[in-house]
Amino acid sequence: MTTYSFFPTTEAGQIVWLSHYALKLPIDGPVCGIDAKEIAATLTDCLYYVWLLQHWYPAIHRDAKEATAYKLLMTNGSGKSPINYPQPSVFPDPPPAPAPGIQKRLFSQIARIKASLNYHEAIGHDLGIIATANTTEHPVPELALSVELGPAGSRVRIDFKKYGHDGIWIESRINGNEWSFLAIDTVKPYLDERPFEPGNTHETREYRLRWWDKSEPHGEWSAVQRAVLGI
């Protein structure tokens, strides 16, 4: 599938793009009819959008995963010493929150900039709003597995890239049994911290992924990958 867009599909790329656009808009915006009040509002939008992607969302997602790991540890773990629950993330200096619809405002502004009689290609390149072709196809998710030590014991780490998709749908099977739904994840990595099934001292866990967009799984399955725990 070929798409044309100046706005990156990855969150890491979006952070870089937003920071660059915020730096250049006060220079190029007035040339194309964007007044000081709108520029200030856009800088507020960009600052908050970057904070949302870089700090708030990953921290809240990490809190949720730590909460799950703590629940598993307390209900199925071992040990004689009490362990307090993990503390949630604290954001001491969050930027002011704008109204919803940051992307809509940005893209509307960019459309008006491009419609300006004073707009030219050099301004487009300077702002980073010249569309580039992306002909790379990713029909299935790509994943990498590793086994690591977590708070409740060994766990499987699944790293993946979204390539502009909302997230991934994960299925798993243990020791060659039937495939079953495991999770939907939108922020890498996914950590499989399930305890061993009753009677198991080691497990071979296999995984396959599909794309997940607009609350629906779709597309072909990825290649199956496996990890061995307990040996």
C-alpha positions in Angstrom: 0.0 0.0 0.0 1.4 3.4 -1.0 0.6 6.4 1.1 1.7 10.0 0.9 2.0 12.0 4.1 4.2 14.5 5.8 3.1 13.3 9.3 5.1 10.3 10.6 3.2 7.1 11.3 5.4 6.2 14.4 5.0 8.0 17.7 8.8 8.6 17.9 8.7 10.2 14.5 5.7 12.3 15.4 7.5 13.7 18.5 10.4 14.8 16.2 8.0 16.3 13.6 5.9 18.2 16.2 9.1 19.6 17.8 10.4 20.8 14.5 7.1 22.3 13.4 6.8 24.2 16.6 10.3 25.6 16.1 9.7 26.7 12.5 6.1 28.0 12.7 6.9 31.3 14.4 9.3 32.0 11.4 7.3 30.8 8.4 3.7 31.1 9.8 3.4 34.9 9.6 4.6 34.9 6.0 1.6 32.7 5.1 -1.0 34.6 7.2 -0.9 32.8 10.5 -1.2 35.5 13.2 0.6 35.6 16.6 -2.5 34.4 18.6 -2.9 31.3 16.4 0.8 30.6 16.5 0.8 30.7 20.3 -2.2 28.3 20.4 -0.4 25.9 18.0 2.7 25.9 20.2 0.6 25.0 23.1 -1.0 22.2 21.1 2.4 20.9 20.0 3.9 21.0 23.5 1.0 19.1 24.9 1.0 16.5 22.1 4.7 15.8 22.6 4.3 15.5 26.3 1.3 13.1 25.8 3.3 10.9 23.5 6.6 11.0 25.2 5.7 11.0 28.9 2.1 10.6 29.9 0.9 7.7 27.7 3.9 5.5 28.1 3.9 6.1 31.9 0.2 5.2 32.3 0.6 2.1 30.1 3.6 1.1 32.2 1.6 1.6 35.4 -1.1 -0.7 34.1 1.5 -3.4 33.3 3.1 -3.1 36.7 -0.4 -3.3 38.3 -1.0 -6.6 36.4 2.4 -7.9 37.4 1.8 -7.0 41.0 -1.6 -8.7 41.0 -0.1 -11.9 39.6 2.7 -11.7 42.1 0.4 -11.3 45.1 -2.1 -13.9 44.0 0.2 -16.6 42.6 3.7 -15.6 43.7 5.8 -16.9 46.6 7.9 -15.4 49.4 7.6 -14.5 53.1 8.1 -10.7 53.0 5.2 -8.4 52.3 5.4 -6.4 49.1 3.7 -3.0 48.7 1.8 -2.1 45.6 3.7 -0.1 42.9 3.2 3.6 43.1 1.6 5.3 40.0 3.5 7.7 37.9 3.6 11.4 39.0 3.9 14.3 36.6 5.2 17.3 38.5 5.1 19.9 35.6 2.6 18.9 32.9 2.0 21.4 30.2 -1.4 23.1 30.0 -4.0 20.9 28.3 -5.6 22.4 25.1 -9.1 21.5 23.8 -9.4 18.1 22.0 -8.6 17.8 18.3 -5.0 18.8 18.1 -4.3 16.9 14.8 -7.4 18.4 13.2 -6.3 21.9 14.0 -2.7 21.3 12.8 -3.8 19.8 9.5 -6.3 22.6 9.0 -3.6 25.2 9.6 -1.2 23.4 7.2 -3.9 23.4 4.5 -4.3 27.2 5.0 -0.6 27.7 4.9 -0.3 25.8 1.6 -3.2 27.8 0.2 -1.5 31.1 0.9 -0.3 33.2 -2.0 3.0 33.6 -0.2 3.6 29.9 0.2 6.3 28.2 -1.7 8.2 24.9 -1.7 11.0 26.2 0.4 8.6 27.1 3.2 7.0 23.6 2.9 10.4 21.9 3.3 11.3 24.2 6.2 8.1 23.4 8.1 8.3 19.7 7.2 4.9 19.7 5.4 6.0 18.3 2.0 4.5 14.9 1.5 6.9 12.0 0.8 6.0 8.7 -0.7 6.1 5.6 1.5 6.1 2.4 -0.6 7.2 0.1 2.1 4.6 -2.6 2.8 4.1 -4.4 6.1 1.4 -6.9 5.5 2.0 -8.6 8.9 3.5 -7.5 12.2 7.2 -8.2 12.8 8.1 -9.4 16.3 11.1 -10.2 18.4 11.0 -12.4 21.5 13.3 -12.5 24.5 13.1 -14.1 28.0 13.9 -11.8 30.9 13.5 -11.7 34.7 10.4 -9.8 35.9 9.1 -9.0 39.4 7.2 -12.3 39.5 9.8 -14.5 37.8 10.7 -15.2 34.2 8.6 -13.5 31.5 8.5 -13.2 27.7 9.1 -9.8 26.2 7.5 -9.2 22.8 8.9 -6.2 20.8 7.1 -5.0 17.7 6.6 -2.0 15.4 3.1 -0.7 14.6 3.9 1.0 11.2 1.0 3.3 11.6 -1.5 0.7 12.8 -3.5 1.2 16.1 -1.9 -1.9 17.7 -1.5 -5.7 17.5 -3.7 -8.7 18.3 -1.7 -11.4 20.1 -2.5 -15.1 20.3 -0.5 -17.7 22.1 -0.3 -21.4 22.8 1.6 -23.4 25.4 3.3 -26.7 24.9 1.7 -27.2 21.5 -1.9 -26.9 22.7 -4.7 -24.8 21.1 -4.2 -21.2 20.1 -6.0 -18.7 22.4 -6.3 -14.9 22.6 -3.7 -13.3 24.8 -3.9 -9.6 24.5 -4.3 -6.4 22.4 -1.3 -4.1 22.8 -0.8 -0.6 21.4 2.5 0.3 23.1 5.6 -1.9 22.9 6.8 -4.0 24.4 4.2 -6.5 25.5 5.2 -8.5 28.6 3.8 -12.0 29.0 4.0 -12.5 32.8 1.5 -15.4 33.1 2.5 -17.9 35.8 3.0 -21.5 34.7 -0.1 -23.6 34.1 -0.7 -26.0 37.0 1.6 -29.0 36.9 4.1 -27.3 34.5 7.8 -26.8 35.5 8.7 -25.5 32.1 6.7 -24.2 29.1 7.3 -23.6 25.4 5.2 -20.5 24.6 4.4 -19.7 20.9 3.1 -16.4 19.7 1.5 -15.1 16.5 0.3 -11.5 15.8 -2.2 -9.8 13.5 -2.8 -6.1 13.0 -5.5 -4.4 15.2 -7.2 -1.3 13.9 -10.5 0.4 14.8 -11.2 -2.2 17.5 -10.9 -5.1 15.0 -8.2 -7.7 14.3 -7.4 -8.1 10.6 -4.8 -9.3 8.1 -2.6 -12.4 7.9 -0.8 -13.9 10.9 2.8 -13.2 11.5 5.3 -16.0 11.5 5.1 -18.1 14.7 7.9 -17.5 17.2 8.5 -19.4 20.4 10.2 -18.9 23.8 11.1 -21.5 26.4 10.7 -20.8 30.1 11.7 -22.8 33.2 14.9 -24.4 32.0 
